[in-house]
Amino acid sequence: MPGEDDGIRAEALAWLRENWDPDRSVRDWWALLAESGWGFPAWPREWFGRGLRAEQAAAVREAFFEVGAIGPPGSLGQRLGGPTLLTHARKELLEQFLPELAFGREYWCQYFSEPGAGSDLAGLQTRAVRDGDEWIINGQKVWTSGAQYADRGMLLARTDPDAPKHFGLTFFVIDLNQPGIEIRPLHQMNDAHGFNETFFTDARVSNDRIVGQLNGGWSVALTTLMYERFGGLVPSAQPGKKLAMLDMRAGDVAAGRARGEREGMGITNIAATVTDVARKLEKDSDAVTRQRLAELYAAEEVQRIAGLRSTAARRTGEGPGPGGSVGKIARSNLSRLTREVGMEVLGSNGMLVGPETPGGGRLQHAALSSPGSSIAGGTDEIQHNIIGERVLGLPKEPRMDAEVPFRELKTGTQRD
Ligand SMILES: Cc1cc2nc3c(=O)[nH]c(=O)nc-3n(C[C@H](O)[C@H](O)[C@H](O)COP(=O)(O)OP(=O)(O)OC[C@H]3O[C@@H](n4cnc5c(N)ncnc54)[C@H](O)[C@@H]3O)c2cc1C
């Protein structure tokens, strides 16, 4: 936003206009972004960033959209793992992993949720047991986005079942290319295969892969979750070896952004996209439709501004904070409204799927994907709880299990 980004947007625009070359490979473009600091501008200068305030980084993101350049690599490793490492990890881990993430050589996934532990994440049961310099992992994770493409996972596991549930968890970075890790696909109604379940059977992770303190994983995980609620991504190629996108032509990736949308990322420029479909179906002069399109535009603006407010709240370097929950709810509301208005505009065409249908099938896909946004990264109800407790200062939810050793709890699947 002019005036709030100290000229950063103009500087980013000038740099991007000079350097964005659709004929470069994705690998070369990401190397340039990492070396210049424009790919991860909120990261410190010594770690591939420019040390910018969060609202300045948001201005840089807008510059990418304006120029039409693809963004930096954006798996959960880059979006959540990098900031989590920068907040909690030892220098050796930063040296080992930040280059892999910044240059897009690795794709990471997030191993938090389990069949009995989603909203009650601290009730998770995946065990890590010490064996010399290593830990042996047994358990099951579920809803893991992108695990099928991942090189490593951010794993939250229980290391001390005798401690109360929040105090016996440890955050590891685990290699996925090893025996004892079986990843099975979960197929969604939007025809995507965005997430998976993963079974760990005597998988191993070394002790020096602990991020933060042993048994201090809860505060590390909270950092990860705060960045997840924070959002904000420029469409790009996918990092890592398994998707083999590093040697693609960057311009081809930019042209194929809609492909990412079909893979479950949702649509960008929502109101403009739905309005375009309304125009093509000659519904743009209908009074009710015009009202709904304006409503959608307003909701998209609210979501955008909620994101900017949340970034501004990070100015002190305290992390996204509970304000991220407001942005997360704004995203859920927008997603539901997109489904409704999109279907109203499509009419009976809404029953069709595929690229040859009006709007290229994007609104139908967005409608079928819409439930996910109010669940992923913490449900709407959990965001309301956070706002109630931490923003409004309402009394905390009663918690009977906070002091009890985990071993004695009937939690998650132990309830059965
Ligand atoms: C698209 C998508 C991507 C995901 N990707 C990942 C991933 O990469 N890694 C990962 O670890 N997880 C991932 N998840 C899982 C996600 O984090 C969980 O689904 C989410 O935290 C909810 O947990 P749950 O499904 O176990 O539901 P539950 O926690 O069982 O909740 C069921 C219902 O009860 C409500 N509820 C529960 N507790 C409370 C409470 N205290 N107060 C009020 N209401 C409550 C919930 O709001 C919900 O409506 C993803 C989910 C989705 C949809």
The ligand as an ORCA input file, in Angstrom:
! r2SCAN-3c Opt
* xyz 0 1
  C      -7.082    -28.837      3.024
  C      -6.469    -29.346      4.307
  C      -5.103    -29.467      4.409
  C      -4.525    -29.959      5.595
  N      -3.160    -30.105      5.639
  C      -2.574    -30.564      6.764
  C      -1.157    -30.770      6.824
  O      -0.434    -30.547      5.851
  N      -0.618    -31.237      7.966
  C      -1.376    -31.494      9.062
  O      -0.794    -31.888     10.081
  N      -2.726    -31.356      9.046
  C      -3.341    -30.896      7.921
  N      -4.705    -30.738      7.865
  C      -5.505    -31.157      9.022
  C      -6.120    -30.011      9.810
  O      -5.131    -29.305     10.529
  C      -7.178    -30.634     10.749
  O      -8.158    -31.228      9.928
  C      -7.798    -29.605     11.642
  O      -6.874    -29.157     12.608
  C      -9.055    -30.141     12.360
  O      -8.800    -31.345     12.995
  P      -9.743    -32.614     12.791
  O      -9.955    -32.816     11.334
  O      -9.164    -33.726     13.590
  O     -11.154    -32.181     13.400
  P     -11.558    -32.190     14.940
  O     -10.504    -31.530     15.745
  O     -11.964    -33.569     15.321
  O     -12.829    -31.237     14.938
  C     -14.145    -31.694     14.556
  C     -15.131    -30.536     14.776
  O     -15.174    -30.184     16.183
  C     -14.891    -28.802     16.364
  N     -14.104    -28.596     17.573
  C     -13.072    -29.356     18.016
  N     -12.563    -28.845     19.165
  C     -13.287    -27.733     19.458
  C     -13.255    -26.771     20.518
  N     -12.348    -26.850     21.489
  N     -14.146    -25.751     20.483
  C     -15.071    -25.646     19.476
  N     -15.168    -26.555     18.449
  C     -14.276    -27.570     18.443
  C     -14.057    -28.418     15.130
  O     -14.133    -27.030     14.861
  C     -14.707    -29.269     14.030
  O     -15.866    -28.622     13.547
  C      -5.330    -30.281      6.704
  C      -6.737    -30.154      6.598
  C      -7.296    -29.697      5.420
  C      -8.790    -29.567      5.326
*
